[in-house]
Amino acid sequence: MLKTVKIFGISIVVISFLMLIAFYATIGQGTGTIDSTAGEAMHVPLLTDVTFLWIYVLFATAIVVAIAAALFKFTKSSLSNPKSALKAVIPVLLFIGIFIVSFFMGSGERMDIIGYEGTQNEGIWAQVTDMFIYSTYILLALVILSIIGSKIYTAFK
């Protein structure tokens, strides 16, 4: 099992590195353009779509692995010690709580984006975007606080 995880991790790093090299190697080769705010045509790199798709794959993989790890820990600890199983569920519930709170903090108002005429910049999609931004801020603050807290805890220990 450990060997499979190690091979999978190394494969993801290698593929990501190769994607990064391919993206930067083909920057001047795309034919697509978009209009800038000044009305000038801006070049779109050739592998932009592939890079975004790879990011989506990595993000989905991270979500699946996190949920699978939480479920595995929950089932393993619920068999041996049911009280400790509840401790495994608490972080998942906290994450869900952070996402729910940050979703309701978001605004559904229309954002004016230059050059975009679709409807995905208003309503629920604007709120989901705000949710991810606010969740990132909250989780970053929690990481910084936990780093500071652990340093203080180890200093007094």
N, C-alpha and C positions, 0 to 999 in steps of 0.2 A: 504494500500500500504506500509506504513512504517513498519507494523508488518511483512509483507512478506519479505521485504528487510532485516530486523533484523534477522529473522529466517534463511534466505539464508546465511547471513554473518556468523552467529554462526555455521551453518552446515559446511561451508567451513573450518572454523578454527578447528572444532572438527575432521572432516575427515582428514585434514592435520596433526593434532597432532597424531591421531591414525596411520596414514601412517608412520610418523616419528618413533613412538614407534615400530611398526611392522618391519620397516626396520632395526632398530638397534637390535631388538630382534632376528632377523634371519640372522645376519651378518655371522656367522660361518656355516650356514646350506646349502649353495648353492654348487652345484657340478661343476659349470662352472669355467673355468680358462682362463686367457689370459697370453701371454708371456710378461715379463717386458723388459726393455731396456737391462738388463744384461742377458736375456735369461732364467730367472727363471719363473716358473709358479706362477701367482698371482691369488688368490681366488676372484671370483666375487660374491658379496652378492646375496642372493636369490631373493629379491624383487627390484632389480635394475630397471628392465624393467617397473614394476608397478609404481615405484616412478617417473621415467621419463614420463610415460603416464599421471600421475596425474599433473606433472608440465606443460605438454602440455595443459591439460584441464584448469588449472588455467590461463595460458597465453592466451588461446583462449577466455576464459570467460572475462578476463580483457579487451581484445581488443573489444569484442562485447559490453560490458557495456560502454566503453569509446565512441565508435561510436554511440551507442544508446542515450547516454546522450547528446552528441553534436547535434545529429539530433533532439532530443526532445527540447533542448534549442533553437535551430535554428527555429523550426516550431512554438514554443510557442511565441518567441519574434518577429518573422516575422508577426504574426497576429496582435499583439498590436503595435509594433514599428519597422518598417522595417530597420531603421538605426541601431538599437541595434542588429538586426539579423546579420549584417555584423561583429559585434564585437565577436559574438559567433563562427564565421567561422575562424577568424584569428588564434587562437591557433591550429586548425586542419591543416590549411595551413602551419603554421610554422613547425609542426611535419612532414608533408609530405616533406617540403623543407629540413629539417634536414636529413631525410632518403635518399632523392635523392642526396644531396651533399655528405653524407658519403658513399653512394654506389659508386659514381664516385671516391672517395678517395681510395677505396679498390683496391686490386691487384688481378688479375685473375691468377697469376702464381701458379704453382704446389707447394704444401707444402709437404715436406717429413715427413711422420708420420710413426714411427717405428711400424711394424706389420700391417699396413693398405695398401691394394693393390687395392682399388676401385678407381673410377674416380670422387668422390664427393669432392675432396680436390684440385680441379683446376677449372679454368674457372668461370662460373657464381656463383657456390656454394662457391668458395673461396671469391668472391666479396661480396656475401650476408653475409657471416660470418664476413668479415671485416666491412660491413655496420653496423651490430648489435654491434660490438665492438666499432667502432667510434661513433655511436649514443649514446651508453652508456656513453662514455667519455664526449661527448658534453652535454648530458642532466645532467650528474653529475656536470659538471662545471656550467651549468645554474642554477641548484638548489643551489649550494654553493654561486654563485653570487647573487641570489635572496634573500637568507638568510642574507647575509652581507648587501645588499641594503636595505632590510626591517628594519634591526637594525639601520642603518644610518638614514633612513627616519623617524623612530619613535623617534630617539634621537633628531632630529631637529624640530620635530613637537610640 
